Amino acid sequence: MNVDRAVLSLAGTMVLVSLALGHFVSPYWLLLTAFVGLNLLQAAFTGFCPAATIFRKLGLKSGPAFCGSATAGR
């Protein structure tokens, strides 16, 4: 698994878990869904993703989206 797939897996899991918690526990858990969405949006524009940084420090290999270079994937 590379950093890109790990970030997407984490984001998808967090969205699904927060939706379930929002339905069964409290609607305030939907704020977590909004946070994940905003983080994905800012990562698309800035290229900075805190989760990608953490996964990279844990030893996962970089994929084309989060390799740390502005020319990635070109």
C-alpha positions as CSV (number, residue, x, y, z in Angstrom):
1,M,0.0,0.0,0.0
2,N,1.3,3.5,-0.8
3,V,0.5,6.8,0.8
4,D,-2.2,7.7,-1.7
5,R,-4.2,4.6,-1.1
6,A,-3.8,4.9,2.7
7,V,-5.0,8.5,2.7
8,L,-8.0,7.6,0.5
9,S,-8.8,4.6,2.7
10,L,-8.5,6.7,5.9
11,A,-10.7,9.5,4.5
12,G,-13.4,7.0,3.3
13,T,-13.4,5.2,6.6
14,M,-13.7,8.4,8.6
15,V,-16.6,9.6,6.4
16,L,-18.5,6.3,6.8
17,V,-17.8,6.1,10.5
18,S,-18.9,9.7,11.1
19,L,-22.1,9.2,9.1
20,A,-22.9,6.1,11.2
21,L,-22.2,7.9,14.5
22,G,-24.2,10.9,13.2
23,H,-27.2,8.6,12.6
24,F,-27.0,6.4,15.7
25,V,-25.4,8.6,18.3
26,S,-25.5,12.4,17.7
27,P,-25.9,14.6,14.6
28,Y,-22.8,16.6,15.9
29,W,-20.7,13.7,14.5
30,L,-21.5,15.0,11.0
31,L,-19.0,17.8,11.8
32,L,-16.3,15.2,11.4
33,T,-17.6,14.5,7.9
34,A,-17.4,18.2,7.1
35,F,-13.8,18.3,8.5
36,V,-12.7,15.4,6.4
37,G,-14.3,17.0,3.3
38,L,-12.6,20.3,3.9
39,N,-9.3,18.7,4.5
40,L,-9.6,16.8,1.2
41,L,-10.5,20.0,-0.6
42,Q,-7.6,22.0,0.8
43,A,-5.2,19.1,0.0
44,A,-6.4,19.2,-3.6
45,F,-5.4,22.9,-3.9
46,T,-2.3,23.1,-1.7
47,G,-0.8,19.6,-2.0
48,F,-0.4,19.5,1.8
49,C,-2.1,16.6,3.6
50,P,-1.4,15.9,7.3
51,A,-2.4,12.3,6.9
52,A,0.0,11.8,4.0
53,T,2.8,13.2,6.1
54,I,2.0,10.8,9.0
55,F,1.8,7.8,6.7
56,R,5.1,8.8,5.1
57,K,6.8,9.0,8.5
58,L,5.4,5.5,9.3
59,G,7.3,4.2,6.3
60,L,4.8,3.9,3.5
61,K,6.1,4.7,0.0
62,S,4.8,7.8,-1.7
63,G,2.4,7.5,-4.6
64,P,2.0,10.0,-7.4
65,A,-0.4,12.3,-5.6
66,F,1.6,12.9,-2.4
67,C,5.2,12.5,-3.4
68,G,6.1,16.0,-2.1
69,S,7.0,17.4,-5.5
70,A,5.1,20.0,-7.4
71,T,5.7,18.1,-10.6
72,A,4.3,14.8,-9.4
73,G,2.5,12.8,-12.0
74,R,3.8,14.8,-15.0
